């Protein structure tokens, strides 16, 4: 059995995360932040895997995912100390050890598309410089526009840094 004082090795983390179903399980438990019943967890995982809603799932899809979670994936997560499972209540939840795998996880739904923000600032700034060079913006000098553009990039990078730092806490 795994002790909370033990650190997860990189090999263990990669082994745990090698399964899409385990990654999805961890993601759901991170979103819930409170214990969730294994049956409910299985329904959510199945719905996401089948790109549908829980209500539209077939009983076969529910059962297939439930059995897989119950027999394989949750025990694996329990063995490495990332998840706890109360067999009496059927509830599953993340342990504090789950934070060790946080740097390896990427949830596109929770992350911003920062490259798009930088592209927008660059394109708008480029168009503004072009407009200034043709005299379309006579009230704005090239130097002022450059300062505004640099400030926009600094603020954007600062926001990205702060949000990433906040997620790690």
TORPA-4810 file (N, C-alpha, C, O; in nm, 3 decimals):
<nodes>
NODE_1_0.084_-0.119_0.000_0.000_0.000_0.000_0.088_0.124_0.000_0.201_0.120_0.047_X
NODE_2_0.037_0.228_-0.051_0.110_0.353_-0.069_0.090_0.442_0.052_-0.021_0.454_0.103_X
NODE_3_0.196_0.503_0.098_0.189_0.596_0.211_0.188_0.739_0.158_0.253_0.768_0.058_X
NODE_4_0.115_0.827_0.225_0.107_0.967_0.181_0.241_1.037_0.188_0.259_1.142_0.126_X
NODE_5_0.337_0.981_0.263_0.468_1.042_0.273_0.556_1.008_0.154_0.657_1.076_0.130_X
NODE_6_0.520_0.904_0.080_0.597_0.863_-0.036_0.569_0.958_-0.152_0.458_1.009_-0.168_X
NODE_7_0.672_0.980_-0.233_0.653_1.061_-0.352_0.633_0.969_-0.471_0.693_0.861_-0.478_X
NODE_8_0.551_1.013_-0.562_0.530_0.935_-0.683_0.649_0.953_-0.776_0.691_1.066_-0.802_X
NODE_9_0.702_0.842_-0.825_0.810_0.852_-0.922_0.752_0.894_-1.056_0.632_0.880_-1.080_X
NODE_10_0.836_0.944_-1.142_0.790_0.985_-1.275_0.736_0.864_-1.351_0.637_0.876_-1.424_X
NODE_11_0.798_0.749_-1.335_0.748_0.627_-1.401_0.608_0.593_-1.353_0.523_0.554_-1.434_X
NODE_12_0.583_0.606_-1.223_0.450_0.578_-1.169_0.348_0.677_-1.223_0.237_0.638_-1.262_X
NODE_13_0.385_0.803_-1.227_0.294_0.905_-1.280_0.261_0.875_-1.424_0.144_0.880_-1.463_X
NODE_14_0.361_0.843_-1.505_0.336_0.814_-1.646_0.254_0.687_-1.663_0.171_0.679_-1.754_X
NODE_15_0.276_0.589_-1.577_0.196_0.466_-1.583_0.050_0.496_-1.551_-0.041_0.448_-1.619_X
NODE_16_0.027_0.576_-1.447_-0.109_0.613_-1.409_-0.177_0.689_-1.521_-0.294_0.665_-1.552_X
NODE_17_-0.104_0.781_-1.583_-0.163_0.866_-1.686_-0.162_0.804_-1.825_-0.206_0.866_-1.921_X
NODE_18_-0.111_0.682_-1.836_-0.107_0.616_-1.967_-0.246_0.576_-2.015_-0.265_0.549_-2.134_X
NODE_19_-0.341_0.571_-1.926_-0.477_0.535_-1.961_-0.565_0.660_-1.972_-0.573_0.739_-1.879_X
NODE_20_-0.629_0.675_-2.086_-0.720_0.790_-2.105_-0.833_0.786_-2.003_-0.879_0.890_-1.957_X
NODE_21_-0.878_0.667_-1.970_-0.988_0.655_-1.874_-0.945_0.701_-1.735_-1.023_0.762_-1.663_X
NODE_22_-0.821_0.671_-1.696_-0.772_0.719_-1.566_-0.753_0.870_-1.568_-0.784_0.938_-1.471_X
NODE_23_-0.702_0.923_-1.679_-0.688_1.068_-1.690_-0.824_1.136_-1.679_-0.838_1.238_-1.612_X
NODE_24_-0.923_1.080_-1.745_-1.059_1.137_-1.740_-1.115_1.127_-1.599_-1.180_1.220_-1.551_X
NODE_25_-1.090_1.016_-1.532_-1.135_0.998_-1.394_-1.075_1.104_-1.303_-1.145_1.165_-1.222_X
NODE_26_-0.946_1.126_-1.316_-0.879_1.227_-1.235_-0.934_1.366_-1.267_-0.957_1.446_-1.176_X
NODE_27_-0.953_1.394_-1.394_-1.007_1.525_-1.434_-1.145_1.549_-1.373_-1.173_1.658_-1.324_X
NODE_28_-1.229_1.448_-1.375_-1.364_1.462_-1.318_-1.357_1.482_-1.168_-1.428_1.567_-1.113_X
NODE_29_-1.273_1.406_-1.102_-1.259_1.421_-0.957_-1.202_1.559_-0.921_-1.236_1.614_-0.817_X
NODE_30_-1.115_1.613_-1.006_-1.063_1.749_-0.984_-1.175_1.851_-0.997_-1.182_1.946_-0.919_X
NODE_31_-1.262_1.831_-1.094_-1.374_1.924_-1.116_-1.474_1.919_-1.001_-1.524_2.022_-0.957_X
NODE_32_-1.503_1.799_-0.954_-1.604_1.781_-0.849_-1.559_1.836_-0.714_-1.638_1.896_-0.642_X
NODE_33_-1.433_1.815_-0.680_-1.372_1.861_-0.555_-1.433_1.801_-0.429_-1.388_1.832_-0.319_X
NODE_34_-1.533_1.717_-0.441_-1.591_1.646_-0.327_-1.607_1.500_-0.368_-1.606_1.469_-0.487_X
NODE_35_-1.621_1.411_-0.271_-1.640_1.270_-0.307_-1.760_1.252_-0.401_-1.861_1.321_-0.390_X
NODE_36_-1.745_1.156_-0.492_-1.849_1.128_-0.590_-1.870_0.977_-0.593_-1.774_0.900_-0.581_X
NODE_37_-1.992_0.935_-0.610_-2.020_0.792_-0.615_-1.960_0.733_-0.741_-1.961_0.795_-0.847_X
NODE_38_-1.910_0.611_-0.729_-1.846_0.544_-0.842_-1.943_0.530_-0.959_-1.902_0.542_-1.075_X
NODE_39_-2.070_0.503_-0.932_-2.166_0.491_-1.042_-2.182_0.623_-1.117_-2.191_0.624_-1.239_X
NODE_40_-2.186_0.732_-1.044_-2.197_0.864_-1.105_-2.070_0.895_-1.184_-2.077_0.945_-1.296_X
NODE_41_-1.955_0.864_-1.126_-1.828_0.884_-1.194_-1.825_0.805_-1.325_-1.783_0.858_-1.429_X
NODE_42_-1.867_0.681_-1.321_-1.869_0.597_-1.441_-1.961_0.655_-1.548_-1.929_0.650_-1.667_X
NODE_43_-2.074_0.708_-1.507_-2.166_0.768_-1.604_-2.104_0.890_-1.671_-2.118_0.909_-1.792_X
NODE_44_-2.036_0.972_-1.593_-1.975_1.092_-1.649_-1.862_1.054_-1.745_-1.850_1.111_-1.854_X
NODE_45_-1.780_0.958_-1.704_-1.671_0.911_-1.790_-1.729_0.855_-1.920_-1.681_0.888_-2.028_X
NODE_46_-1.830_0.771_-1.908_-1.890_0.710_-2.027_-1.950_0.816_-2.119_-1.936_0.807_-2.241_X
NODE_47_-2.016_0.915_-2.062_-2.076_1.021_-2.143_-1.967_1.098_-2.219_-1.984_1.130_-2.337_X
NODE_48_-1.858_1.128_-2.152_-1.750_1.202_-2.218_-1.684_1.117_-2.326_-1.653_1.166_-2.434_X
NODE_49_-1.664_0.990_-2.296_-1.601_0.902_-2.395_-1.688_0.886_-2.520_-1.636_0.873_-2.631_X
NODE_50_-1.818_0.886_-2.501_-1.912_0.867_-2.612_-1.964_1.000_-2.669_-2.051_1.002_-2.755_X
NODE_51_-1.908_1.109_-2.618_-1.946_1.243_-2.664_-2.098_1.261_-2.664_-2.159_1.299_-2.764_X
NODE_52_-2.156_1.232_-2.548_-2.301_1.243_-2.532_-2.332_1.288_-2.390_-2.241_1.321_-2.314_X
NODE_53_-2.456_1.290_-2.355_-2.495_1.325_-2.219_-2.518_1.198_-2.138_-2.533_1.089_-2.194_X
NODE_54_-2.521_1.213_-2.008_-2.546_1.098_-1.920_-2.683_1.038_-1.949_-2.700_0.916_-1.947_X
NODE_55_-2.779_1.125_-1.976_-2.916_1.079_-2.001_-2.926_0.995_-2.129_-3.012_0.907_-2.138_X
NODE_56_-2.841_1.020_-2.225_-2.849_0.951_-2.354_-2.763_0.824_-2.359_-2.760_0.756_-2.461_X
NODE_57_-2.693_0.793_-2.250_-2.608_0.673_-2.246_-2.691_0.546_-2.250_-2.801_0.541_-2.196_X
NODE_58_-2.637_0.444_-2.315_-2.702_0.314_-2.310_-2.658_0.245_-2.181_-2.554_0.277_-2.125_X
NODE_59_-2.738_0.151_-2.135_-2.701_0.078_-2.013_-2.574_-0.002_-2.034_-2.497_-0.023_-1.940_X
NODE_60_-2.550_-0.045_-2.156_-2.428_-0.120_-2.188_-2.304_-0.032_-2.172_-2.202_-0.075_-2.117_X
NODE_61_-2.313_0.093_-2.219_-2.199_0.185_-2.204_-2.173_0.216_-2.057_-2.057_0.223_-2.014_X
NODE_62_-2.279_0.235_-1.980_-2.264_0.262_-1.837_-2.194_0.144_-1.767_-2.100_0.162_-1.690_X
NODE_63_-2.243_0.024_-1.797_-2.191_-0.095_-1.732_-2.046_-0.120_-1.770_-1.963_-0.154_-1.685_X
NODE_64_-2.014_-0.104_-1.898_-1.879_-0.128_-1.947_-1.778_-0.038_-1.875_-1.673_-0.085_-1.832_X
NODE_65_-1.812_0.090_-1.862_-1.720_0.184_-1.796_-1.717_0.158_-1.646_-1.610_0.163_-1.585_X
NODE_66_-1.833_0.130_-1.586_-1.837_0.104_-1.442_-1.747_-0.015_-1.406_-1.667_-0.007_-1.313_X
NODE_67_-1.761_-0.124_-1.480_-1.682_-0.244_-1.451_-1.533_-0.214_-1.467_-1.451_-0.257_-1.385_X
NODE_68_-1.498_-0.142_-1.571_-1.359_-0.106_-1.594_-1.303_-0.020_-1.481_-1.191_-0.043_-1.434_X
NODE_69_-1.381_0.078_-1.438_-1.336_0.163_-1.327_-1.326_0.082_-1.198_-1.227_0.093_-1.125_X
NODE_70_-1.428_0.002_-1.170_-1.434_-0.073_-1.045_-1.323_-0.177_-1.036_-1.261_-0.193_-0.931_X
NODE_71_-1.299_-0.248_-1.145_-1.204_-0.360_-1.141_-1.059_-0.319_-1.169_-0.966_-0.383_-1.119_X
NODE_72_-1.040_-0.215_-1.248_-0.904_-0.184_-1.293_-0.856_-0.046_-1.253_-0.756_-0.032_-1.182_X
NODE_73_-0.925_0.056_-1.298_-0.869_0.191_-1.291_-0.872_0.253_-1.151_-0.771_0.309_-1.108_X
NODE_74_-0.983_0.243_-1.081_-0.987_0.297_-0.945_-0.891_0.222_-0.854_-0.820_0.287_-0.777_X
NODE_75_-0.886_0.087_-0.858_-0.786_0.019_-0.774_-0.642_0.061_-0.805_-0.559_0.072_-0.714_X
NODE_76_-0.612_0.086_-0.931_-0.478_0.131_-0.969_-0.450_0.269_-0.908_-0.341_0.293_-0.855_X
NODE_77_-0.548_0.358_-0.915_-0.532_0.491_-0.858_-0.523_0.487_-0.706_-0.452_0.566_-0.645_X
NODE_78_-0.595_0.394_-0.645_-0.588_0.376_-0.499_-0.450_0.321_-0.461_-0.390_0.368_-0.365_X
NODE_79_-0.401_0.224_-0.537_-0.272_0.163_-0.507_-0.156_0.263_-0.507_-0.063_0.251_-0.427_X
NODE_80_-0.162_0.361_-0.595_-0.054_0.459_-0.600_-0.080_0.579_-0.508_0.005_0.667_-0.496_X
NODE_81_-0.198_0.582_-0.445_-0.228_0.685_-0.346_-0.287_0.813_-0.401_-0.290_0.914_-0.331_X
NODE_82_-0.332_0.811_-0.525_-0.389_0.931_-0.587_-0.537_0.946_-0.553_-0.590_1.057_-0.547_X
NODE_83_-0.603_0.832_-0.532_-0.748_0.830_-0.509_-0.777_0.744_-0.388_-0.702_0.651_-0.357_X
NODE_84_-0.886_0.776_-0.320_-0.938_0.689_-0.213_-1.076_0.644_-0.257_-1.149_0.718_-0.323_X
NODE_85_-1.111_0.523_-0.218_-1.242_0.468_-0.252_-1.300_0.402_-0.128_-1.240_0.311_-0.071_X
NODE_86_-1.415_0.448_-0.086_-1.486_0.389_0.026_-1.582_0.286_-0.030_-1.685_0.321_-0.089_X
NODE_87_-1.549_0.158_-0.012_-1.631_0.051_-0.069_-1.771_0.048_-0.009_-1.865_0.004_-0.076_X
NODE_88_-1.787_0.093_0.115_-1.918_0.090_0.179_-2.013_0.193_0.118_-2.129_0.162_0.089_X
NODE_89_-1.964_0.315_0.097_-2.050_0.420_0.041_-2.041_0.426_-0.111_-2.128_0.482_-0.177_X
NODE_90_-1.934_0.368_-0.166_-1.913_0.373_-0.310_-1.852_0.504_-0.356_-1.840_0.527_-0.477_X
NODE_91_-1.813_0.589_-0.262_-1.759_0.719_-0.299_-1.610_0.712_-0.332_-1.534_0.633_-0.275_X
NODE_92_-1.571_0.798_-0.426_-1.433_0.809_-0.471_-1.393_0.955_-0.460_-1.474_1.044_-0.486_X
NODE_93_-1.267_0.982_-0.421_-1.218_1.119_-0.413_-1.068_1.120_-0.429_-1.000_1.020_-0.406_X
NODE_94_-1.016_1.237_-0.468_-0.872_1.254_-0.482_-0.808_1.273_-0.346_-0.869_1.327_-0.254_X
NODE_95_-0.685_1.227_-0.333_-0.606_1.251_-0.213_-0.514_1.370_-0.238_-0.508_1.423_-0.349_X
NODE_96_-0.444_1.411_-0.135_-0.348_1.520_-0.151_-0.234_1.478_-0.244_-0.169_1.563_-0.305_X
NODE_97_-0.211_1.348_-0.256_-0.106_1.297_-0.344_-0.135_1.326_-0.491_-0.043_1.324_-0.574_X
NODE_98_-0.260_1.352_-0.523_-0.297_1.380_-0.662_-0.229_1.506_-0.713_-0.211_1.521_-0.834_X
NODE_99_-0.191_1.596_-0.624_-0.124_1.718_-0.668_0.011_1.688_-0.734_0.063_1.770_-0.810_X
NODE_100_0.068_1.571_-0.704_0.196_1.534_-0.765_0.184_1.510_-0.915_0.283_1.522_-0.988_X
NODE_101_0.065_1.478_-0.962_0.048_1.453_-1.104_-0.006_1.575_-1.179_-0.016_1.575_-1.301_X
NODE_102_-0.041_1.679_-1.104_-0.098_1.801_-1.163_-0.013_1.858_-1.276_-0.068_1.894_-1.381_X
NODE_103_0.120_1.869_-1.259_0.200_1.927_-1.368_0.193_1.848_-1.499_0.224_1.902_-1.605_X
NODE_104_0.155_1.722_-1.492_0.151_1.637_-1.611_0.016_1.638_-1.681_0.001_1.584_-1.790_X
NODE_105_-0.081_1.699_-1.617_-0.216_1.699_-1.673_-0.240_1.823_-1.756_-0.190_1.932_-1.725_X
NODE_106_-0.317_1.805_-1.860_-0.358_1.919_-1.942_-0.505_1.901_-1.973_-0.545_1.802_-2.035_X
NODE_107_-0.583_1.997_-1.931_-0.725_1.992_-1.958_-0.761_2.107_-2.051_-0.771_2.222_-2.006_X
NODE_108_-0.779_2.078_-2.179_-0.805_2.186_-2.273_-0.926_2.272_-2.237_-0.929_2.390_-2.271_X
NODE_109_-1.025_2.215_-2.170_-1.143_2.292_-2.135_-1.112_2.396_-2.028_-1.178_2.499_-2.020_X
NODE_110_-1.010_2.369_-1.946_-0.977_2.463_-1.839_-0.868_2.560_-1.879_-0.852_2.664_-1.815_X
NODE_111_-0.793_2.530_-1.984_-0.685_2.620_-2.022_-0.733_2.719_-2.127_-0.822_2.690_-2.207_X
NODE_112_-0.673_2.833_-2.123_-0.705_2.934_-2.223_-0.620_2.909_-2.347_-0.514_2.848_-2.339_X
NODE_113_-0.666_2.955_-2.454_-0.591_2.947_-2.580_-0.504_3.072_-2.592_-0.536_3.163_-2.668_X
NODE_114_-0.395_3.075_-2.516_-0.313_3.195_-2.506_-0.257_3.237_-2.640_-0.244_3.357_-2.667_X
NODE_115_-0.224_3.141_-2.726_-0.167_3.178_-2.855_-0.263_3.266_-2.935_-0.220_3.351_-3.013_X
NODE_116_-0.392_3.246_-2.917_-0.490_3.330_-2.986_-0.488_3.473_-2.935_-0.499_3.568_-3.012_X
NODE_117_-0.474_3.488_-2.803_-0.468_3.622_-2.745_-0.345_3.698_-2.796_-0.353_3.815_-2.833_X
NODE_118_-0.230_3.628_-2.798_-0.107_3.691_-2.846_-0.120_3.727_-2.994_-0.074_3.833_-3.037_X
NODE_119_-0.183_3.640_-3.072_-0.203_3.667_-3.214_-0.292_3.789_-3.235_-0.264_3.872_-3.322_X
NODE_120_-0.398_3.800_-3.157_-0.487_3.916_-3.170_-0.413_4.045_-3.139_-0.425_4.143_-3.212_X
NODE_121_-0.334_4.045_-3.031_-0.258_4.166_-2.996_-0.159_4.199_-3.108_-0.145_4.316_-3.145_X
NODE_122_-0.092_4.098_-3.162_0.006_4.122_-3.269_-0.061_4.175_-3.396_-0.012_4.269_-3.458_X
NODE_123_-0.173_4.115_-3.434_-0.242_4.159_-3.556_-0.298_4.300_-3.539_-0.281_4.384_-3.627_X
NODE_124_-0.365_4.326_-3.427_-0.419_4.460_-3.403_-0.306_4.562_-3.398_-0.317_4.671_-3.455_X
NODE_125_-0.197_4.528_-3.331_-0.082_4.618_-3.324_-0.021_4.642_-3.461_0.013_4.755_-3.495_X
NODE_126_-0.009_4.537_-3.541_0.045_4.551_-3.676_-0.043_4.639_-3.763_0.006_4.725_-3.837_X
NODE_127_-0.174_4.617_-3.755_-0.268_4.701_-3.832_-0.263_4.846_-3.785_-0.271_4.938_-3.867_X
NODE_128_-0.250_4.867_-3.656_-0.241_5.003_-3.604_-0.113_5.071_-3.653_-0.116_5.189_-3.690_X
NODE_129_0.000_4.998_-3.653_0.124_5.054_-3.705_0.110_5.088_-3.854_0.155_5.193_-3.899_X
NODE_130_0.047_4.999_-3.929_0.024_5.023_-4.071_-0.062_5.147_-4.092_-0.033_5.231_-4.177_X
NODE_131_-0.170_5.159_-4.013_-0.259_5.274_-4.023_-0.186_5.402_-3.986_-0.207_5.506_-4.048_X
NODE_132_-0.100_5.395_-3.885_-0.023_5.513_-3.843_0.075_5.556_-3.953_0.092_5.675_-3.977_X
NODE_133_0.139_5.459_-4.019_0.236_5.493_-4.123_0.171_5.557_-4.245_0.236_5.632_-4.317_X
NODE_134_0.042_5.529_-4.268_-0.031_5.591_-4.379_-0.108_5.715_-4.336_-0.182_5.774_-4.415_X
NODE_135_-0.092_5.755_-4.212_-0.155_5.876_-4.163_-0.301_5.860_-4.125_-0.371_5.960_-4.104_X
NODE_136_-0.349_5.737_-4.116_-0.489_5.713_-4.081_-0.516_5.737_-3.933_-0.630_5.758_-3.893_X
NODE_137_-0.412_5.734_-3.853_-0.425_5.762_-3.709_-0.332_5.879_-3.674_-0.229_5.859_-3.610_X
NODE_138_-0.368_5.999_-3.714_-0.277_6.113_-3.693_-0.259_6.151_-3.546_-0.161_6.215_-3.510_X
NODE_139_-0.352_6.111_-3.462_-0.344_6.146_-3.321_-0.256_6.051_-3.240_-0.235_6.072_-3.121_X
NODE_140_-0.206_5.945_-3.304_-0.122_5.846_-3.234_0.014_5.840_-3.303_0.023_5.820_-3.424_X
NODE_141_0.119_5.859_-3.223_0.254_5.850_-3.279_0.299_5.704_-3.278_0.245_5.621_-3.204_X
NODE_142_0.397_5.673_-3.361_0.451_5.538_-3.366_0.512_5.496_-3.232_0.501_5.381_-3.192_X
NODE_143_0.575_5.591_-3.164_0.637_5.561_-3.035_0.531_5.527_-2.931_0.547_5.432_-2.854_X
NODE_144_0.423_5.605_-2.928_0.315_5.577_-2.833_0.250_5.443_-2.863_0.220_5.365_-2.772_X
NODE_145_0.228_5.416_-2.990_0.168_5.289_-3.030_0.258_5.171_-2.989_0.210_5.067_-2.944_X
NODE_146_0.389_5.191_-3.007_0.484_5.086_-2.966_0.478_5.060_-2.817_0.483_4.945_-2.773_X
NODE_147_0.469_5.167_-2.739_0.459_5.152_-2.593_0.330_5.081_-2.553_0.331_4.995_-2.465_X
NODE_148_0.220_5.117_-2.618_0.092_5.053_-2.588_0.098_4.904_-2.623_0.049_4.820_-2.547_X
NODE_149_0.159_4.872_-2.737_0.169_4.733_-2.779_0.257_4.651_-2.683_0.222_4.539_-2.646_X
NODE_150_0.371_4.708_-2.643_0.457_4.639_-2.546_0.383_4.619_-2.415_0.390_4.511_-2.355_X
NODE_151_0.311_4.721_-2.369_0.233_4.709_-2.245_0.127_4.600_-2.258_0.104_4.524_-2.164_X
NODE_152_0.062_4.592_-2.373_-0.040_4.488_-2.395_0.022_4.349_-2.385_-0.036_4.260_-2.323_X
NODE_153_0.139_4.329_-2.445_0.206_4.199_-2.438_0.251_4.168_-2.295_0.240_4.053_-2.251_X
NODE_154_0.301_4.267_-2.224_0.343_4.247_-2.084_0.223_4.209_-1.997_0.232_4.116_-1.917_X
NODE_155_0.112_4.278_-2.013_-0.009_4.247_-1.935_-0.062_4.109_-1.968_-0.104_4.035_-1.879_X
NODE_156_-0.060_4.072_-2.096_-0.106_3.940_-2.137_-0.017_3.830_-2.079_-0.066_3.730_-2.027_X
NODE_157_0.113_3.850_-2.089_0.207_3.751_-2.033_0.192_3.743_-1.881_0.199_3.634_-1.823_X
NODE_158_0.172_3.858_-1.816_0.153_3.859_-1.671_0.027_3.785_-1.631_0.027_3.710_-1.533_X
NODE_159_-0.081_3.805_-1.705_-0.206_3.733_-1.675_-0.188_3.583_-1.693_-0.236_3.504_-1.612_X
NODE_160_-0.119_3.544_-1.799_-0.095_3.402_-1.823_-0.012_3.342_-1.710_-0.042_3.233_-1.662_X
NODE_161_0.091_3.412_-1.669_0.176_3.364_-1.560_0.099_3.352_-1.430_0.108_3.249_-1.362_X
NODE_162_0.022_3.454_-1.394_-0.053_3.452_-1.269_-0.157_3.340_-1.265_-0.174_3.274_-1.163_X
NODE_163_-0.227_3.319_-1.376_-0.326_3.211_-1.380_-0.261_3.074_-1.370_-0.313_2.985_-1.303_X
NODE_164_-0.146_3.057_-1.435_-0.074_2.930_-1.425_-0.023_2.909_-1.283_-0.028_2.798_-1.230_X
NODE_165_0.027_3.014_-1.222_0.076_3.006_-1.084_-0.037_2.974_-0.988_-0.019_2.893_-0.896_X
NODE_166_-0.152_3.036_-1.007_-0.268_3.014_-0.921_-0.315_2.868_-0.930_-0.353_2.809_-0.829_X
NODE_167_-0.312_2.808_-1.049_-0.354_2.670_-1.066_-0.263_2.573_-0.992_-0.306_2.465_-0.951_X
NODE_168_-0.136_2.610_-0.976_-0.038_2.521_-0.910_-0.051_2.525_-0.758_0.001_2.438_-0.689_X
NODE_169_-0.121_2.626_-0.706_-0.133_2.637_-0.560_-0.232_2.540_-0.504_-0.254_2.537_-0.383_X
</nodes>
